[in-house]
Amino acid sequence: MKSPGSGVPKHVVFPTDFSDTAKRARPWLLGLAKENGPSFSLLHVLSSVSDEGRKQAESQLEDLADE
C-alpha cells in the first residue's frame, strides 16, 4: 500500500528463503526502511519441517529482524 500522493509504500513484505540472493537484497530493504520509513514484515514459509529446521528458521528471522 502506498501513502497517498507520496509514491512511497507504507508497508513492505520481504519474503526470504535465506539464500545468498535473499541476503544480497537485505541492504536494499534496510535502506528503503531507513530512507522512506515504511514498516516491513519478514516472510519465510515452511511446508513440512522438523523441529530443528523450524528453530533454525526462527533464529535466522530473529537475526534479520535485529539488523
Secondary structure, 3 states (H helix, E strand, C coil): CECCCCCCECEEEEECCCCHHHHHHHHHHHHHHHHHCCEEEEECCCCCCCHHHHHHHHHHHHHHHHC
